């Protein structure tokens, strides 16, 4: 192992420790840990692996010159005297550099392994070295050490399993090494799609059978039992036979697997809670967010067909609003007003749980809701002093709005999501074909909307103006509303026949569609067909790198409202709605 | 623009810039900063957190040849993720070989040595010593606000800034409102007398607070019990010697704007504060609210609020009242005889602008000394406010700036003693107004 390679491993390990929740499994996957103090240490099982994995990569014949002129690959070299202190002074660990340099402060430049390039030894490993030297530093004659890599599951093992059989000899060696180092496999990583084709020959008695014995272990994944490790060891010892017919597919790993598990839980909860099955069951309702006094109201929107976009004759019309095309929409409820800070801050600040439930219920917070990721704290104050109680929430990314929907779904047992752009326009038009849902004359706009002419430079409380024909308030003006779609000015051009529930799925972070116009906008931006795409400038003043995936520093005009489709989709589709955004820039 | 400060002569000694634009005055030009024959500026990043990485990205987005050559942090994982983010965003301008990635408490010295321009973005407690080292090594500097957390720190920064000026080094301080077009336009009008004499001021940073990095997370990350020093460095916001309390770390922005409006700093302060809500095991020793009344040399007063409590009235803003009208400074709006509102297309990102201005000054060799113009004084204003809320008494500017109360540890190291230590239940001593000595 070259010096640079050791460095790479350390970097990779650190990156993962930082980003991966399965770090416990990664950090403590060594069999020797913990066994140290109880019985005398054994050179082969306890000491040799530590030296081979941490020291020999530099202290070997090739690299000794630039590493203190010290080799630790043979007994003769390892015990050579050096200055006042011995490298290894049998019986005196505190006088032995090989031990005491491992327990120096990390800032000490003599610390070994070098802190700049390698991870320090664990306390247990240091203790093994101490005890070994204290017990006389037994090193059987003739034993030579070689570099041994520290195997990591995600870097070293997962690619082998994903590649599948037949397994090459170096890969077999890596598997063997991994198992000998404890076979650590992070929880949450598995190959659930592992399928064994029928008709595979079964291995003879006494032999491990790949399909029968190994595949179930791979399908189960992380957190291997001792029995499973034993099975894998035997299988590797017998040649790691892997029939070419068996493919595992990509591992369902780490964070994404956890997210999907959570969505499946929420999905089950929703199926148990949502009673409405038919259009006839759809009534307007007001719901209290469990555990709080905060309510939100939902209005039923019947299924139907409409003409999306604007005619070329519409005043101030933009080219991206055409051609007009017929769209069919399934039934849903839509939130009567846009989401307020009262609602949104419950999601932002999960630690604000009341001591006793305000609504008298006992199960005031579904555990699934607790498991939904929450926004990091915004650096600046995100209402920009425009008011909180009863005012619309703003400055959230589309991703944050999506995850709010997931959180509220988990809290309430209803399936909520953002509307598609088509659903939004359908609900906004409410059966009308004019520029605004009240007609074509912007002079009436002040009765229905807050916009540049009447907003006094800020957003206003929700629900104060007249609603649209279907009972939706502030559907235009006040704050723009997130939809699920990627903005594409040419998106409408592909539709010649009636299209059902179109959704332009996102492939990049910008632009995403917002609709409705805001308190900052002039009248023409509030037209039912007017479209707007998000830009990177909406995060311009985020001083951090990477920029927040939750907050927009420069979009004091963007909010959202939620919908609840009558038809509850399968869990996989829920996952797609709630993770529709491509927020990572 | 040239409005004289109308009060005590003491103030005329202050080096407040009387204009709102960057320095353009003639000055004796020192030799260029570039290595002969090459105008590529080499940049080093000291402190690789989210803001440091952001500032570095902005530096790398300025025009003219430059590259990032060295990085330093105490935490290797922070450095590595910062490197990866910067590399992804500015591949052709990031050239940091492994040997130029320095880890540890002395890492800054090595990284500074390799650069022409250094970005100092560690927690603010380190700023005075890092600034001193950068000037000792004759480097140009961008340093984040605040520039210190206590009196001894400020004195060191002021002395170092004078030294930097003598050496013709360019020094920027991350108070980006000074580079934000609408602020500049608003201040210009105030200084031109648009609302007459300014007789009352208000400033707020009321919000929900910032991140918390729990001890148990660090323990899980390390796989062992962290040392107290490791924990405090990891959760630095909640310790005065590192952060200065949020009045210093965040509210400085608003206090700085009022100083800018008044072209002066306060002479006295008194106030109150405490920990009412945010007192979890990982909330260290700082307050969650401060209210300070500051008196300026002309007798006018600033009432200043900052709060880190969720679910309350929030505002991050500055407002001033004059004899002829009102100004919502942060809203860029003047009401009164001279009604005015800033209206323009989307302005430029001030975080980018502050780097554009610094690098232009470096390349054109024009004077640049934001520490002396306002950085050090605005920092001191905020520190004085904290001193007032911690002790509950009147604090004068001279008391504050001459304070011998040094918060910094005598020795740095992962096993070194921290300036404050938890008791058996993991709690830290909290200042008690009326009893605590804070300056």
HADDOCK unambig.tbl for C-alpha pairs under 7 A between the chains (distance, minus, plus):
assign (segid A and resid 14 and name CA) (segid B and resid 77 and name CA) 5.58 0.50 0.50
assign (segid A and resid 15 and name CA) (segid B and resid 77 and name CA) 6.34 0.50 0.50
assign (segid A and resid 15 and name CA) (segid B and resid 81 and name CA) 6.84 0.50 0.50
assign (segid A and resid 17 and name CA) (segid B and resid 221 and name CA) 6.50 0.50 0.50
assign (segid A and resid 18 and name CA) (segid B and resid 77 and name CA) 6.94 0.50 0.50
assign (segid A and resid 27 and name CA) (segid B and resid 223 and name CA) 6.71 0.50 0.50
assign (segid A and resid 105 and name CA) (segid B and resid 414 and name CA) 6.68 0.50 0.50
assign (segid A and resid 105 and name CA) (segid B and resid 415 and name CA) 6.78 0.50 0.50
assign (segid A and resid 106 and name CA) (segid B and resid 414 and name CA) 6.98 0.50 0.50
assign (segid A and resid 107 and name CA) (segid B and resid 104 and name CA) 5.89 0.50 0.50
assign (segid A and resid 107 and name CA) (segid B and resid 413 and name CA) 6.40 0.50 0.50
assign (segid A and resid 107 and name CA) (segid B and resid 414 and name CA) 6.97 0.50 0.50
assign (segid A and resid 116 and name CA) (segid B and resid 103 and name CA) 6.29 0.50 0.50
assign (segid A and resid 377 and name CA) (segid B and resid 210 and name CA) 5.55 0.50 0.50
assign (segid A and resid 377 and name CA) (segid B and resid 211 and name CA) 5.94 0.50 0.50
assign (segid A and resid 379 and name CA) (segid B and resid 210 and name CA) 6.57 0.50 0.50
assign (segid A and resid 381 and name CA) (segid B and resid 207 and name CA) 5.48 0.50 0.50
assign (segid A and resid 381 and name CA) (segid B and resid 314 and name CA) 6.76 0.50 0.50
assign (segid A and resid 381 and name CA) (segid B and resid 315 and name CA) 6.50 0.50 0.50
assign (segid A and resid 381 and name CA) (segid B and resid 316 and name CA) 6.35 0.50 0.50
assign (segid A and resid 384 and name CA) (segid B and resid 315 and name CA) 6.30 0.50 0.50
assign (segid A and resid 384 and name CA) (segid B and resid 316 and name CA) 6.90 0.50 0.50
assign (segid A and resid 385 and name CA) (segid B and resid 314 and name CA) 6.11 0.50 0.50
assign (segid A and resid 385 and name CA) (segid B and resid 315 and name CA) 4.56 0.50 0.50
assign (segid A and resid 385 and name CA) (segid B and resid 316 and name CA) 6.87 0.50 0.50
assign (segid A and resid 540 and name CA) (segid B and resid 349 and name CA) 6.00 0.50 0.50
assign (segid A and resid 541 and name CA) (segid B and resid 349 and name CA) 5.73 0.50 0.50
assign (segid A and resid 541 and name CA) (segid B and resid 351 and name CA) 6.79 0.50 0.50
assign (segid A and resid 543 and name CA) (segid B and resid 51 and name CA) 5.95 0.50 0.50
assign (segid A and resid 543 and name CA) (segid B and resid 54 and name CA) 5.53 0.50 0.50
assign (segid A and resid 543 and name CA) (segid B and resid 351 and name CA) 6.60 0.50 0.50
assign (segid A and resid 544 and name CA) (segid B and resid 50 and name CA) 4.71 0.50 0.50
assign (segid A and resid 544 and name CA) (segid B and resid 51 and name CA) 4.45 0.50 0.50
assign (segid A and resid 544 and name CA) (segid B and resid 53 and name CA) 6.58 0.50 0.50
assign (segid A and resid 544 and name CA) (segid B and resid 54 and name CA) 4.34 0.50 0.50
assign (segid A and resid 545 and name CA) (segid B and resid 50 and name CA) 5.11 0.50 0.50
assign (segid A and resid 545 and name CA) (segid B and resid 51 and name CA) 6.49 0.50 0.50
assign (segid A and resid 545 and name CA) (segid B and resid 53 and name CA) 5.21 0.50 0.50
assign (segid A and resid 545 and name CA) (segid B and resid 54 and name CA) 4.27 0.50 0.50
assign (segid A and resid 546 and name CA) (segid B and resid 50 and name CA) 6.70 0.50 0.50
assign (segid A and resid 546 and name CA) (segid B and resid 85 and name CA) 6.74 0.50 0.50
